[in-house]
């Protein structure tokens, strides 16, 4: 008798754990964090930050805007895509958390 109760308990709890994991993995916040991490990883792999900082320090203050413009114009498409993903996730996460209207779930009988 105790064997079947323990087996039933394990099966039920396994389903509870699966549903909890699916709920977490499909949440809006998790998707934003995963996309943000993927974008940062792409930037990390494709951009040598020390070289960018070194070149940025050699630019005169008045020419900073042209340096940044030329940096983005002459970079690879995947680097631009990674930077765009990072910026998009930051903006959309802020919008979805702070500015999105809160909807109330109502139960229909």
DRENPA-3360 file (N, C-alpha, C; in nm, 2 decimals, always signed):
BEGIN
1 = XXXXXXXX = +0.08/-0.12/+0.00/+0.00/+0.00/+0.00/+0.09/+0.13/+0.00 ~ +0.19/+0.13/+0.08/+0.27/+0.24/+0.09/+0.35/+0.26/-0.04 ~ +0.38/+0.15/-0.11/+0.46/+0.17/-0.23/+0.37/+0.24/-0.34 ~ +0.24/+0.21/-0.35/+0.16/+0.28/-0.44/+0.14/+0.43/-0.41 ~ +0.13/+0.46/-0.28/+0.11/+0.60/-0.24/+0.24/+0.68/-0.27 ~ +0.35/+0.62/-0.24/+0.48/+0.69/-0.28/+0.49/+0.70/-0.43 ~ +0.46/+0.60/-0.50/+0.47/+0.61/-0.65/+0.37/+0.72/-0.70 ~ +0.25/+0.72/-0.65/+0.15/+0.82/-0.69/+0.20/+0.96/-0.65;
9 = XXXXXXXX = +0.26/+0.97/-0.53/+0.31/+1.10/-0.49/+0.42/+1.15/-0.58 ~ +0.51/+1.06/-0.62/+0.62/+1.10/-0.71/+0.57/+1.14/-0.85 ~ +0.47/+1.07/-0.90/+0.42/+1.10/-1.03/+0.34/+1.24/-1.03 ~ +0.27/+1.26/-0.92/+0.20/+1.39/-0.91/+0.30/+1.50/-0.90 ~ +0.40/+1.48/-0.81/+0.49/+1.59/-0.79/+0.58/+1.61/-0.92 ~ +0.61/+1.51/-0.99/+0.68/+1.53/-1.12/+0.60/+1.62/-1.21 ~ +0.47/+1.59/-1.22/+0.39/+1.68/-1.30/+0.38/+1.82/-1.25 ~ +0.38/+1.84/-1.12/+0.38/+1.97/-1.07/+0.51/+2.04/-1.10;
17 = XXXXXXXX = +0.62/+1.97/-1.09/+0.75/+2.03/-1.12/+0.76/+2.07/-1.27 ~ +0.71/+1.98/-1.36/+0.71/+2.01/-1.50/+0.63/+2.13/-1.53 ~ +0.51/+2.14/-1.48/+0.43/+2.25/-1.50/+0.49/+2.38/-1.45 ~ +0.56/+2.37/-1.34/+0.62/+2.49/-1.28/+0.74/+2.53/-1.37 ~ +0.82/+2.44/-1.42/+0.93/+2.47/-1.51/+0.88/+2.53/-1.64 ~ +0.77/+2.48/-1.70/+0.71/+2.53/-1.82/+0.66/+2.67/-1.80 ~ +0.60/+2.70/-1.68/+0.55/+2.83/-1.65/+0.66/+2.93/-1.64 ~ +0.77/+2.89/-1.58/+0.89/+2.98/-1.56/+0.95/+3.01/-1.70;
25 = XXXXXXXX = +0.97/+2.90/-1.78/+1.04/+2.91/-1.91/+0.96/+2.99/-2.01 ~ +0.83/+3.00/-1.99/+0.75/+3.07/-2.09/+0.70/+3.21/-2.04 ~ +0.76/+3.25/-1.92/+0.72/+3.38/-1.87/+0.79/+3.49/-1.95 ~ +0.73/+3.60/-1.95/+0.78/+3.72/-2.02/+0.91/+3.77/-1.97 ~ +0.93/+3.77/-1.84/+1.05/+3.81/-1.78/+1.17/+3.72/-1.82 ~ +1.15/+3.59/-1.81/+1.25/+3.49/-1.85/+1.29/+3.51/-2.00 ~ +1.19/+3.53/-2.08/+1.22/+3.55/-2.23/+1.31/+3.68/-2.25 ~ +1.27/+3.79/-2.17/+1.35/+3.91/-2.18/+1.50/+3.89/-2.13;
33 = XXXXXXXX = +1.51/+3.82/-2.02/+1.64/+3.80/-1.97/+1.73/+3.71/-2.06 ~ +1.66/+3.60/-2.11/+1.74/+3.51/-2.20/+1.78/+3.58/-2.33 ~ +1.69/+3.66/-2.38/+1.72/+3.74/-2.51/+1.83/+3.84/-2.48 ~ +1.83/+3.91/-2.36/+1.93/+4.01/-2.32/+2.06/+3.94/-2.31 ~ +2.07/+3.82/-2.24/+2.19/+3.75/-2.22/+2.25/+3.70/-2.35 ~ +2.16/+3.66/-2.44/+2.21/+3.61/-2.58/+2.27/+3.73/-2.65 ~ +2.20/+3.85/-2.65/+2.26/+3.97/-2.71/+2.39/+4.01/-2.65 ~ +2.40/+4.01/-2.52/+2.53/+4.04/-2.46/+2.64/+3.95/-2.49;
41 = XXXXXXXX = +2.60/+3.82/-2.50/+2.70/+3.72/-2.54/+2.75/+3.74/-2.68 ~ +2.66/+3.78/-2.77/+2.69/+3.81/-2.91/+2.79/+3.93/-2.92 ~ +2.76/+4.03/-2.84/+2.84/+4.15/-2.84/+2.98/+4.11/-2.78 ~ +2.98/+4.03/-2.68/+3.11/+3.99/-2.62/+3.20/+3.91/-2.71 ~ +3.13/+3.83/-2.79/+3.21/+3.74/-2.88/+3.26/+3.83/-3.00 ~ +3.18/+3.92/-3.05/+3.22/+3.99/-3.17/+3.29/+4.12/-3.16 ~ +3.29/+4.18/-3.04/+3.35/+4.31/-3.02/+3.46/+4.30/-2.92 ~ +3.58/+4.35/-2.95/+3.69/+4.36/-2.86/+3.68/+4.49/-2.78;
49 = XXXXXXXX = +3.63/+4.49/-2.66/+3.59/+4.61/-2.59/+3.71/+4.69/-2.56 ~ +3.83/+4.63/-2.53/+3.95/+4.70/-2.49/+3.99/+4.79/-2.61 ~ +3.98/+4.74/-2.73/+4.02/+4.82/-2.85/+3.92/+4.93/-2.87 ~ +3.80/+4.91/-2.85/+3.70/+5.02/-2.86/+3.73/+5.13/-2.76 ~ +3.75/+5.09/-2.64/+3.79/+5.19/-2.54/+3.91/+5.27/-2.57 ~ +4.01/+5.19/-2.62/+4.14/+5.26/-2.65/+4.12/+5.36/-2.77 ~ +4.04/+5.32/-2.87/+4.01/+5.41/-2.98/+3.93/+5.53/-2.94 ~ +3.84/+5.50/-2.84/+3.75/+5.61/-2.79/+3.83/+5.71/-2.72;
57 = XXXXXXXX = +3.93/+5.67/-2.65/+4.02/+5.76/-2.57/+4.10/+5.85/-2.66 ~ +4.13/+5.80/-2.78/+4.22/+5.88/-2.87/+4.14/+5.98/-2.95 ~ +4.01/+5.98/-2.94/+3.92/+6.07/-3.02/+3.91/+6.20/-2.94 ~ +3.91/+6.31/-3.02/+3.89/+6.44/-2.95/+3.74/+6.46/-2.92 ~ +3.71/+6.54/-2.82/+3.57/+6.55/-2.77/+3.48/+6.60/-2.88 ~ +3.52/+6.69/-2.96/+3.43/+6.74/-3.06/+3.40/+6.64/-3.17 ~ +3.48/+6.54/-3.19/+3.47/+6.44/-3.29/+3.40/+6.31/-3.24 ~ +3.35/+6.31/-3.12/+3.29/+6.19/-3.07/+3.17/+6.14/-3.14;
65 = XXXXXXXX = +3.09/+6.23/-3.19/+2.97/+6.19/-3.26/+3.00/+6.12/-3.40 ~ +3.10/+6.18/-3.47/+3.14/+6.12/-3.59/+3.21/+5.98/-3.57 ~ +3.29/+5.97/-3.46/+3.35/+5.84/-3.43/+3.25/+5.74/-3.40 ~ +3.14/+5.77/-3.32/+3.04/+5.67/-3.29/+2.96/+5.63/-3.42 ~ +2.93/+5.73/-3.50/+2.86/+5.71/-3.62/+2.94/+5.61/-3.72 ~ +3.07/+5.65/-3.73/+3.16/+5.56/-3.82/+3.18/+5.42/-3.76 ~ +3.18/+5.41/-3.63/+3.19/+5.28/-3.57/+3.08/+5.19/-3.60 ~ +2.96/+5.25/-3.59/+2.84/+5.17/-3.62/+2.82/+5.14/-3.77;
73 = XXXXXXXX = +2.86/+5.24/-3.85/+2.85/+5.22/-4.00/+2.94/+5.11/-4.05 ~ +3.06/+5.11/-4.00/+3.16/+5.02/-4.05/+3.18/+4.89/-3.97 ~ +3.07/+4.85/-3.90/+3.08/+4.72/-3.82/+3.00/+4.61/-3.90 ~ +3.01/+4.49/-3.85/+2.95/+4.38/-3.92/+2.80/+4.38/-3.88 ~ +2.72/+4.31/-3.97/+2.58/+4.31/-3.95/+2.54/+4.23/-3.82 ~ +2.61/+4.12/-3.79/+2.58/+4.05/-3.67/+2.61/+4.13/-3.54 ~ +2.71/+4.21/-3.54/+2.74/+4.30/-3.43/+2.62/+4.40/-3.41 ~ +2.58/+4.46/-3.52/+2.47/+4.55/-3.51/+2.34/+4.48/-3.46;
81 = XXXXXXXX = +2.32/+4.36/-3.51/+2.20/+4.28/-3.47/+2.21/+4.25/-3.32 ~ +2.33/+4.22/-3.27/+2.34/+4.19/-3.12/+2.32/+4.31/-3.04 ~ +2.37/+4.43/-3.08/+2.35/+4.55/-3.01/+2.20/+4.59/-3.02 ~ +2.14/+4.57/-3.13/+2.00/+4.60/-3.15/+1.91/+4.51/-3.05 ~ +1.95/+4.38/-3.04/+1.87/+4.29/-2.95/+1.89/+4.34/-2.81 ~ +2.01/+4.38/-2.77/+2.03/+4.43/-2.63/+1.94/+4.55/-2.60 ~ +1.95/+4.65/-2.70/+1.87/+4.77/-2.68/+1.72/+4.74/-2.68 ~ +1.68/+4.66/-2.77/+1.53/+4.62/-2.78/+1.48/+4.56/-2.65;
89 = XXXXXXXX = +1.56/+4.46/-2.60/+1.52/+4.40/-2.48/+1.51/+4.49/-2.36 ~ +1.61/+4.58/-2.35/+1.60/+4.68/-2.24/+1.48/+4.77/-2.25 ~ +1.45/+4.82/-2.37/+1.33/+4.90/-2.39/+1.20/+4.83/-2.37 ~ +1.19/+4.71/-2.43/+1.07/+4.64/-2.41/+1.05/+4.58/-2.27 ~ +1.15/+4.55/-2.20/+1.14/+4.50/-2.07/+1.09/+4.61/-1.98 ~ +1.15/+4.73/-1.99/+1.10/+4.84/-1.92/+0.96/+4.88/-1.95 ~ +0.92/+4.87/-2.07/+0.78/+4.90/-2.11/+0.69/+4.79/-2.05 ~ +0.72/+4.66/-2.06/+0.63/+4.56/-2.01/+0.62/+4.55/-1.86;
97 = XXXXXXXX = +0.72/+4.60/-1.79/+0.72/+4.59/-1.65/+0.65/+4.72/-1.59 ~ +0.70/+4.83/-1.64/+0.66/+4.96/-1.57/+0.54/+5.03/-1.64 ~ +0.53/+5.02/-1.77/+0.43/+5.10/-1.84/+0.31/+5.03/-1.90 ~ +0.32/+4.90/-1.91/+0.21/+4.82/-1.96/+0.09/+4.82/-1.87 ~ -0.03/+4.83/-1.93/-0.15/+4.83/-1.84/-0.16/+4.70/-1.77 ~ -0.20/+4.70/-1.65/-0.22/+4.58/-1.57/-0.35/+4.52/-1.60 ~ -0.36/+4.40/-1.65/-0.49/+4.34/-1.68/-0.53/+4.25/-1.56 ~ -0.65/+4.25/-1.54/-0.71/+4.17/-1.43/-0.77/+4.04/-1.48;
105 = XXXXX = -0.73/+3.93/-1.43/-0.79/+3.81/-1.48/-0.92/+3.79/-1.40 ~ -1.03/+3.76/-1.48/-1.15/+3.74/-1.42/-1.20/+3.60/-1.45 ~ -1.26/+3.54/-1.36/-1.30/+3.40/-1.37/-1.45/+3.40/-1.42 ~ -1.47/+3.32/-1.52/-1.61/+3.31/-1.57/-1.67/+3.18/-1.52 ~ -1.79/+3.19/-1.48/-1.86/+3.08/-1.42/-1.96/+3.02/-1.52;
% end
